C-alpha cells in the first residue's frame, strides 16, 4: 500500500482517467521513471559446431572433445 496526500491521489486519478488506465499503472510508471527498470538478464546464443548434441548427450560413454589444443 502506498500513502499520499489527497491532492496527489486526485491528480493520479485524473491522469489515469485521461489515459484510460488504472491508478496502479500510473504508480508503476512513476516508480519506473524514478527508479529505472530492472536490468534484463543477458544470455548468449552460440553454435557448438556439433550437429546432434542431444544424441551425443544421451550416450552413456559420451566424452566431449577438448576445447583446448
One Martini backbone bead per residue (centre of mass of N, CA, C, O) as a GRO file, in nm:
protein
   69
    1UNK     BB    1   0.098   0.036   0.021
    2UNK     BB    2   0.021   0.372  -0.067
    3UNK     BB    3   0.085   0.697   0.050
    4UNK     BB    4  -0.109   1.004   0.003
    5UNK     BB    5  -0.219   1.283  -0.070
    6UNK     BB    6  -0.515   1.388  -0.199
    7UNK     BB    7  -0.408   1.556  -0.437
    8UNK     BB    8  -0.228   1.338  -0.564
    9UNK     BB    9  -0.452   1.128  -0.603
   10UNK     BB   10  -0.629   1.303  -0.788
   11UNK     BB   11  -0.419   1.333  -1.012
   12UNK     BB   12  -0.401   1.032  -1.068
   13UNK     BB   13  -0.694   0.987  -1.145
   14UNK     BB   14  -0.701   1.181  -1.384
   15UNK     BB   15  -0.475   1.054  -1.550
   16UNK     BB   16  -0.602   0.775  -1.572
   17UNK     BB   17  -0.862   0.870  -1.714
   18UNK     BB   18  -0.729   1.002  -1.962
   19UNK     BB   19  -0.576   0.715  -2.040
   20UNK     BB   20  -0.734   0.448  -1.949
   21UNK     BB   21  -0.617   0.370  -1.663
   22UNK     BB   22  -0.480   0.277  -1.385
   23UNK     BB   23  -0.338   0.376  -1.098
   24UNK     BB   24  -0.130   0.152  -1.087
   25UNK     BB   25   0.002   0.228  -1.357
   26UNK     BB   26   0.095   0.507  -1.275
   27UNK     BB   27   0.276   0.414  -1.042
   28UNK     BB   28   0.464   0.228  -1.199
   29UNK     BB   29   0.570   0.444  -1.396
   30UNK     BB   30   0.684   0.634  -1.178
   31UNK     BB   31   0.884   0.429  -1.058
   32UNK     BB   32   1.042   0.371  -1.317
   33UNK     BB   33   1.134   0.661  -1.363
   34UNK     BB   34   1.282   0.696  -1.088
   35UNK     BB   35   1.435   0.390  -1.073
   36UNK     BB   36   1.405   0.217  -1.294
   37UNK     BB   37   1.471  -0.058  -1.454
   38UNK     BB   38   1.535  -0.370  -1.472
   39UNK     BB   39   1.762  -0.569  -1.564
   40UNK     BB   40   1.821  -0.772  -1.815
   41UNK     BB   41   1.899  -1.067  -1.895
   42UNK     BB   42   2.183  -1.225  -2.010
   43UNK     BB   43   2.258  -1.392  -2.324
   44UNK     BB   44   2.385  -1.659  -2.523
   45UNK     BB   45   2.440  -1.741  -2.865
   46UNK     BB   46   2.546  -2.059  -3.003
   47UNK     BB   47   2.775  -2.264  -3.193
   48UNK     BB   48   2.930  -2.575  -3.157
   49UNK     BB   49   2.946  -2.763  -3.441
   50UNK     BB   50   2.755  -2.983  -3.340
   51UNK     BB   51   2.486  -3.146  -3.459
   52UNK     BB   52   2.399  -3.393  -3.220
   53UNK     BB   53   2.372  -3.341  -2.894
   54UNK     BB   54   2.137  -3.517  -2.792
   55UNK     BB   55   2.262  -3.785  -2.872
   56UNK     BB   56   2.535  -3.755  -2.723
   57UNK     BB   57   2.413  -3.708  -2.432
   58UNK     BB   58   2.271  -4.009  -2.424
   59UNK     BB   59   2.531  -4.131  -2.400
   60UNK     BB   60   2.712  -4.306  -2.172
   61UNK     BB   61   3.022  -4.244  -2.315
   62UNK     BB   62   3.049  -3.946  -2.323
   63UNK     BB   63   3.315  -3.744  -2.473
   64UNK     BB   64   3.429  -3.454  -2.488
   65UNK     BB   65   3.586  -3.239  -2.661
   66UNK     BB   66   3.844  -3.057  -2.648
   67UNK     BB   67   3.890  -2.694  -2.631
   68UNK     BB   68   4.189  -2.755  -2.614
   69UNK     BB   69   4.524  -2.802  -2.750
   0.00000   0.00000   0.00000
